[in-house]
Amino acid sequence: MIGDLTPPTEQVRRQMQAQRTTGTRIELAVRRGLHARGYRYRIDRRPLPDHNFRGDIVWTGRRLVVFLDGCFWHGCPIHGTTPKSNTEWWRRKIDGNRERDRRVDAILKQHGWTVLRFWEHDDPATIIDSVVAHLQV
């Protein structure tokens, strides 16, 4: 465990609870593009029923899962920032998120899944092309 990751203030806790976890701008754009190309999928789905994590877009039969990671929450090397207050707490939180992402990827790969991760700043058309390429294999 990386320490206590209870939000440092009530305001931070409320902001974190209000944060959208599904239906983000990038998710909607990618989902619309895949749907327009005739692909059907599940959203916000557990790829493995005995694990608690969820994929943003999932094809269970094809064992393909797509994660569309937010730059702030997942520590994007280009756009990720650290708040100026409670800096150490936020650093631990974001590092923990990145560590969890790596762990989830490893678990899914061990179970024969293909994992595709993209950043929220990535071009939706490029993401769609990449996903379609994996679906056509």
ROSE-4610 file (N, C-alpha, C; in Angstrom, 1 decimal, always signed):
// ROSE-4610
residu = [M/M/M/I/I/I/G/G/G/D/D/D/L/L/L/T/T/T/P/P/P/P/P/P/T/T/T/E/E/E/Q/Q/Q/V/V/V/R/R/R/R/R/R/Q/Q/Q/M/M/M/Q/Q/Q/A/A/A/Q/Q/Q/R/R/R/T/T/T/T/T/T/G/G/G/T/T/T/R/R/R/I/I/I/E/E/E/L/L/L/A/A/A/V/V/V/R/R/R/R/R/R/G/G/G/L/L/L/H/H/H/A/A/A/R/R/R/G/G/G/Y/Y/Y/R/R/R/Y/Y/Y/R/R/R/I/I/I/D/D/D/R/R/R/R/R/R/P/P/P/L/L/L/P/P/P/D/D/D/H/H/H/N/N/N/F/F/F/R/R/R/G/G/G/D/D/D/I/I/I/V/V/V/W/W/W/T/T/T/G/G/G/R/R/R/R/R/R/L/L/L/V/V/V/V/V/V/F/F/F/L/L/L/D/D/D/G/G/G/C/C/C/F/F/F/W/W/W/H/H/H/G/G/G/C/C/C/P/P/P/I/I/I/H/H/H/G/G/G/T/T/T/T/T/T/P/P/P/K/K/K/S/S/S/N/N/N/T/T/T/E/E/E/W/W/W/W/W/W/R/R/R/R/R/R/K/K/K/I/I/I/D/D/D/G/G/G/N/N/N/R/R/R/E/E/E/R/R/R/D/D/D/R/R/R/R/R/R/V/V/V/D/D/D/A/A/A/I/I/I/L/L/L/K/K/K/Q/Q/Q/H/H/H/G/G/G/W/W/W/T/T/T/V/V/V/L/L/L/R/R/R/F/F/F/W/W/W/E/E/E/H/H/H/D/D/D/D/D/D/P/P/P/A/A/A/T/T/T/I/I/I/I/I/I/D/D/D/S/S/S/V/V/V/V/V/V/A/A/A/H/H/H/L/L/L/Q/Q/Q/V/V/V]
num = [1/1/1/2/2/2/3/3/3/4/4/4/5/5/5/6/6/6/7/7/7/8/8/8/9/9/9/10/10/10/11/11/11/12/12/12/13/13/13/14/14/14/15/15/15/16/16/16/17/17/17/18/18/18/19/19/19/20/20/20/21/21/21/22/22/22/23/23/23/24/24/24/25/25/25/26/26/26/27/27/27/28/28/28/29/29/29/30/30/30/31/31/31/32/32/32/33/33/33/34/34/34/35/35/35/36/36/36/37/37/37/38/38/38/39/39/39/40/40/40/41/41/41/42/42/42/43/43/43/44/44/44/45/45/45/46/46/46/47/47/47/48/48/48/49/49/49/50/50/50/51/51/51/52/52/52/53/53/53/54/54/54/55/55/55/56/56/56/57/57/57/58/58/58/59/59/59/60/60/60/61/61/61/62/62/62/63/63/63/64/64/64/65/65/65/66/66/66/67/67/67/68/68/68/69/69/69/70/70/70/71/71/71/72/72/72/73/73/73/74/74/74/75/75/75/76/76/76/77/77/77/78/78/78/79/79/79/80/80/80/81/81/81/82/82/82/83/83/83/84/84/84/85/85/85/86/86/86/87/87/87/88/88/88/89/89/89/90/90/90/91/91/91/92/92/92/93/93/93/94/94/94/95/95/95/96/96/96/97/97/97/98/98/98/99/99/99/100/100/100/101/101/101/102/102/102/103/103/103/104/104/104/105/105/105/106/106/106/107/107/107/108/108/108/109/109/109/110/110/110/111/111/111/112/112/112/113/113/113/114/114/114/115/115/115/116/116/116/117/117/117/118/118/118/119/119/119/120/120/120/121/121/121/122/122/122/123/123/123/124/124/124/125/125/125/126/126/126/127/127/127/128/128/128/129/129/129/130/130/130/131/131/131/132/132/132/133/133/133/134/134/134/135/135/135/136/136/136/137/137/137]
x = [+0.9/+0.0/+0.9/+0.5/+1.3/+0.9/+0.2/-0.1/-1.6/-2.0/-3.3/-3.7/-4.6/-5.0/-6.4/-6.8/-8.0/-7.8/-8.8/-8.6/-8.3/-7.4/-6.9/-7.9/-8.9/-9.9/-11.3/-12.3/-13.7/-13.9/-13.4/-13.6/-13.0/-11.8/-11.1/-12.0/-12.5/-13.3/-14.5/-15.2/-16.4/-16.0/-14.9/-14.5/-14.2/-13.5/-13.2/-14.5/-15.5/-16.7/-17.5/-17.4/-18.1/-17.4/-16.2/-15.4/-16.1/-16.3/-16.9/-16.0/-16.5/-15.7/-16.1/-17.2/-17.6/-18.4/-18.4/-19.1/-18.3/-17.0/-16.1/-16.1/-15.7/-15.6/-14.9/-13.8/-13.0/-13.7/-14.3/-15.1/-16.2/-17.0/-18.1/-17.7/-16.6/-16.1/-15.7/-14.9/-14.5/-15.6/-16.6/-17.7/-18.6/-18.8/-19.6/-18.9/-17.6/-16.8/-16.8/-16.7/-16.8/-18.1/-19.1/-20.5/-20.8/-20.3/-20.6/-19.9/-18.9/-18.2/-18.8/-19.9/-20.6/-20.2/-19.3/-18.8/-19.7/-20.0/-20.8/-19.9/-20.2/-19.3/-20.0/-19.4/-19.9/-19.1/-19.7/-19.0/-19.0/-17.9/-17.8/-18.1/-17.3/-17.6/-16.4/-16.6/-15.5/-15.1/-13.9/-13.4/-13.4/-12.9/-12.8/-13.8/-14.7/-15.7/-15.2/-14.1/-13.5/-12.5/-12.5/-11.7/-12.6/-12.2/-13.0/-12.8/-11.8/-11.6/-12.5/-12.7/-13.6/-12.8/-13.2/-12.6/-13.6/-13.1/-14.0/-14.8/-14.2/-14.9/-14.3/-15.3/-14.9/-15.6/-14.8/-15.3/-14.9/-15.8/-15.5/-15.1/-15.9/-15.7/-14.3/-13.9/-12.6/-11.5/-11.8/-10.8/-10.0/-10.7/-10.1/-10.7/-9.9/-10.3/-9.6/-10.3/-9.8/-10.0/-8.9/-8.9/-8.5/-9.4/-9.1/-8.8/-7.5/-7.0/-7.0/-7.5/-7.4/-6.0/-5.6/-4.2/-3.9/-4.8/-4.5/-4.5/-5.5/-5.7/-4.7/-4.2/-3.3/-1.8/-1.6/-0.2/+0.4/-0.3/+0.2/+1.6/+2.6/+3.9/+3.9/+2.9/+2.8/+1.9/+0.7/-0.2/-0.5/+0.0/-0.2/+0.3/-0.4/+0.0/-0.2/+0.5/+0.4/-0.1/-1.2/-1.7/-0.7/-0.8/+0.2/-0.1/-1.3/-1.6/-1.7/-1.3/-1.3/-0.5/+0.6/+1.4/+1.8/+2.3/+2.7/+1.6/+0.4/-0.7/-1.1/-1.2/-1.6/-0.5/+0.8/+1.8/+1.6/+1.3/+1.1/-0.1/-1.2/-2.5/-2.2/-1.6/-1.4/-0.4/+0.6/+1.6/+0.8/-0.1/-0.8/-1.8/-2.3/-3.2/-2.4/-1.2/-0.3/+0.1/+0.4/+0.8/-0.3/-1.6/-2.7/-3.0/-2.8/-2.9/-2.0/-0.7/+0.2/-0.2/-0.7/-1.1/-2.3/-3.3/-4.5/-4.0/-3.1/-2.7/-2.0/-1.2/-0.5/-1.6/-2.5/-3.6/-4.3/-4.8/-5.5/-4.7/-3.4/-2.6/-2.4/-2.2/-2.1/-3.3/-4.5/-5.7/-6.0/-5.0/-5.2/-5.9/-6.0/-6.7/-5.7/-6.1/-5.4/-5.8/-4.9/-5.2/-4.7/-5.6/-5.2/-5.5/-4.4/-4.6/-4.2/-5.1/-4.9/-5.1/-4.5/-4.7/-5.9/-6.5/-7.6/-7.3/-6.0/-5.6/-5.3/-5.3/-5.1/-6.2/-5.9/-6.9/-7.9/-9.2/-10.2/-10.1/-9.9/-9.8/-8.6/-7.5/-6.4/-6.7/-7.3/-7.7/-8.7/-9.6/-10.6/-9.9/-9.0/-8.3/-7.5/-6.8/-6.0/-6.9/-8.1/-9.0/-9.5/-9.9/-10.5/-9.4/-8.1/-7.1/-7.0/-7.1/-7.1/-8.3/-9.4/-10.7/-10.7/-9.9/-9.9/-8.9/-8.1/-7.1/-7.7]
y = [-1.2/+0.0/+1.2/+2.2/+3.5/+4.5/+4.1/+5.1/+5.5/+6.4/+6.8/+7.8/+7.3/+8.2/+8.7/+8.9/+9.6/+11.0/+11.6/+13.0/+13.9/+14.8/+15.7/+16.7/+17.0/+18.0/+17.5/+18.0/+17.7/+18.3/+19.4/+20.0/+19.1/+18.5/+17.6/+16.4/+15.8/+14.6/+14.9/+16.0/+16.3/+16.5/+17.1/+17.3/+15.9/+15.0/+13.7/+12.9/+13.0/+12.3/+12.8/+14.1/+14.7/+14.4/+13.9/+13.7/+12.6/+12.9/+12.0/+10.8/+9.6/+8.4/+7.7/+8.0/+7.4/+8.5/+8.3/+9.3/+10.6/+10.5/+11.7/+12.1/+13.3/+13.8/+12.8/+12.3/+11.4/+10.1/+9.6/+8.3/+8.4/+9.5/+9.7/+9.8/+10.5/+10.7/+9.3/+8.5/+7.2/+6.3/+6.3/+5.4/+5.7/+7.0/+7.4/+6.9/+7.1/+6.7/+5.2/+4.4/+3.0/+2.5/+3.1/+2.8/+3.1/+4.2/+4.6/+3.7/+3.0/+2.0/+0.6/+0.5/-0.7/-1.6/-1.1/-1.9/-1.7/-2.8/-2.8/-3.3/-2.8/-3.0/-2.8/-3.1/-2.8/-1.7/-0.9/+0.3/+0.1/+0.6/+0.6/-0.8/-1.8/-3.2/-3.9/-4.8/-5.6/-6.6/-6.6/-7.7/-9.0/-9.0/-10.2/-10.1/-11.0/-10.9/-11.0/-11.6/-11.8/-10.7/-9.6/-8.4/-7.2/-6.2/-5.0/-3.9/-4.0/-2.9/-3.0/-1.9/-1.8/-1.2/-1.7/-1.1/+0.0/+1.0/+2.0/+1.4/+0.6/+0.0/-1.4/-2.4/-3.8/-4.7/-5.6/-6.7/-8.0/-8.6/-9.7/-10.9/-11.2/-12.3/-12.2/-11.0/-10.8/-10.6/-10.5/-10.2/-9.0/-7.9/-6.6/-5.6/-4.8/-3.8/-2.5/-1.4/-0.1/+0.8/+1.5/+2.4/+3.8/+4.8/+6.1/+7.0/+7.1/+7.7/+9.2/+9.8/+11.2/+11.7/+12.8/+13.3/+13.6/+14.2/+14.5/+13.3/+12.5/+11.3/+10.2/+10.1/+9.0/+9.5/+10.7/+11.2/+11.3/+11.9/+12.0/+12.7/+12.2/+12.8/+14.2/+14.4/+15.7/+16.7/+16.3/+17.2/+17.1/+16.0/+15.8/+16.9/+17.3/+18.4/+17.9/+18.6/+18.3/+19.6/+19.5/+20.7/+21.3/+22.6/+23.3/+23.1/+22.8/+22.5/+21.0/+20.5/+19.0/+18.2/+18.8/+18.3/+16.8/+16.5/+15.2/+14.2/+14.5/+13.6/+13.4/+14.4/+14.2/+13.4/+13.6/+12.8/+11.4/+11.0/+9.6/+9.1/+9.9/+9.5/+9.1/+10.0/+9.8/+8.7/+8.6/+7.5/+6.2/+6.2/+5.0/+4.6/+5.6/+5.3/+4.7/+5.2/+4.7/+3.2/+3.0/+1.7/+0.7/+1.1/+0.3/+0.0/+1.0/+0.8/-0.3/-0.3/-1.3/-2.7/-2.7/-4.0/-4.6/-3.7/-4.1/-4.6/-3.9/-4.4/-5.8/-6.0/-7.3/-8.4/-8.1/-9.2/-9.5/-8.5/-8.8/-9.5/-9.2/-9.9/-11.3/-11.6/-12.9/-13.8/-13.1/-13.8/-13.8/-13.4/-13.5/-12.3/-11.2/-10.0/-9.1/-8.4/-7.3/-6.0/-5.3/-4.0/-2.8/-1.9/-0.7/+0.5/+1.3/+2.5/+3.7/+4.7/+6.0/+7.1/+8.3/+9.5/+10.3/+11.0/+11.9/+12.9/+13.3/+14.2/+13.6/+12.3/+11.7/+12.0/+12.0/+12.2/+11.1/+11.3/+10.3/+9.4/+10.0/+9.3/+8.3/+8.7/+7.8/+6.7/+6.9/+5.9/+4.9/+5.4/+4.5/+3.7/+4.2/+3.4/+2.3/+2.6/+1.6/+0.5/+0.9/-0.1/-1.0/-0.4/-1.1/-2.1/-1.7/-2.5/-3.8/-3.6/-4.8/-5.6/-5.0/-5.8/-6.6/-6.2/-6.9/-8.0/-8.2/-9.2/-10.6]
z = [+0.0/+0.0/+0.0/-0.7/-0.8/+0.2/+1.3/+2.3/+2.2/+3.1/+3.2/+2.0/+1.2/+0.0/+0.2/+1.5/+1.8/+1.3/+0.6/+0.2/+1.3/+1.1/+2.2/+2.8/+2.0/+2.5/+2.0/+2.6/+2.2/+0.7/+0.4/-0.9/-2.0/-1.7/-2.7/-2.8/-1.7/-1.7/-2.6/-2.5/-3.3/-4.8/-5.1/-6.4/-7.1/-6.3/-6.8/-7.1/-6.2/-6.4/-7.6/-7.9/-9.0/-10.3/-10.3/-11.5/-12.4/-13.6/-14.5/-14.7/-14.6/-14.8/-16.1/-16.7/-18.0/-18.8/-20.1/-20.9/-21.1/-21.0/-21.2/-22.7/-22.9/-24.3/-25.3/-24.9/-25.7/-25.9/-24.8/-24.9/-25.9/-25.8/-26.6/-28.1/-28.4/-29.7/-30.3/-29.5/-30.0/-30.1/-29.2/-29.3/-30.5/-30.8/-31.9/-33.2/-33.3/-34.5/-34.7/-33.6/-33.8/-34.2/-33.6/-33.9/-35.4/-35.8/-37.2/-38.2/-37.8/-38.6/-38.5/-37.7/-37.5/-36.4/-35.5/-34.4/-33.2/-32.5/-31.3/-30.2/-29.0/-27.9/-26.6/-25.5/-24.2/-23.6/-22.7/-22.1/-20.6/-20.0/-18.6/-18.0/-18.6/-18.3/-17.7/-16.7/-16.2/-17.2/-17.6/-18.6/-17.9/-16.6/-15.8/-14.6/-14.5/-13.5/-12.1/-11.9/-10.6/-10.2/-11.0/-10.7/-10.7/-10.0/-9.8/-10.9/-11.7/-12.6/-13.9/-14.5/-15.7/-16.9/-18.0/-19.3/-19.8/-20.5/-21.0/-22.2/-23.1/-24.2/-24.2/-24.3/-24.1/-25.1/-25.7/-26.6/-25.9/-25.1/-24.3/-25.2/-26.3/-27.1/-27.8/-28.1/-28.8/-27.8/-26.6/-25.5/-25.8/-26.1/-26.4/-25.5/-24.8/-23.9/-24.2/-24.2/-24.5/-23.2/-22.8/-21.7/-22.3/-22.0/-22.5/-21.2/-21.0/-19.7/-19.7/-18.6/-18.5/-18.1/-18.7/-18.5/-17.1/-16.4/-15.0/-14.1/-14.2/-13.2/-13.5/-14.7/-15.0/-15.2/-15.0/-15.0/-16.4/-17.3/-18.7/-18.7/-19.4/-19.4/-20.1/-21.0/-21.7/-21.0/-20.6/-20.0/-18.5/-17.9/-16.5/-15.7/-14.7/-13.7/-12.3/-11.4/-10.0/-9.3/-8.6/-7.9/-7.0/-6.8/-5.9/-4.4/-4.1/-2.7/-2.5/-1.4/-1.1/-2.1/-2.6/-3.6/-3.4/-2.2/-1.9/-2.0/-1.5/-1.5/-3.0/-3.8/-5.2/-5.9/-5.6/-6.3/-6.0/-4.7/-4.3/-5.0/-5.1/-5.7/-7.2/-7.9/-9.3/-9.6/-8.8/-8.9/-8.7/-7.7/-7.4/-8.6/-9.2/-10.4/-11.5/-11.7/-12.8/-12.5/-11.2/-10.8/-11.0/-10.6/-10.8/-12.3/-13.1/-14.6/-15.1/-14.6/-15.1/-14.5/-13.3/-12.7/-13.5/-13.8/-14.6/-15.9/-16.6/-17.9/-17.8/-16.8/-16.6/-16.4/-15.5/-15.2/-16.5/-17.2/-18.4/-19.5/-19.6/-20.6/-20.2/-18.9/-18.4/-18.7/-18.8/-19.1/-20.6/-21.5/-22.9/-23.5/-22.8/-23.4/-24.1/-25.1/-25.7/-25.0/-24.6/-23.9/-24.7/-25.0/-25.7/-24.8/-24.6/-23.7/-24.6/-24.4/-25.1/-24.1/-24.4/-23.6/-24.1/-23.2/-23.6/-24.6/-24.8/-25.8/-27.1/-27.2/-28.5/-29.5/-30.7/-31.8/-31.9/-31.7/-31.8/-33.0/-34.2/-35.4/-35.4/-34.8/-34.7/-33.8/-32.7/-31.7/-32.4/-33.1/-33.8/-34.8/-35.6/-36.6/-35.9/-34.8/-34.1/-33.5/-33.0/-32.4/-33.5/-34.6/-35.8/-36.3/-36.4/-36.8/-35.9/-34.6/-33.7/-33.9/-34.2/-34.3/-35.6/-36.6/-37.9/-38.0/-36.9/-36.9/-36.9]
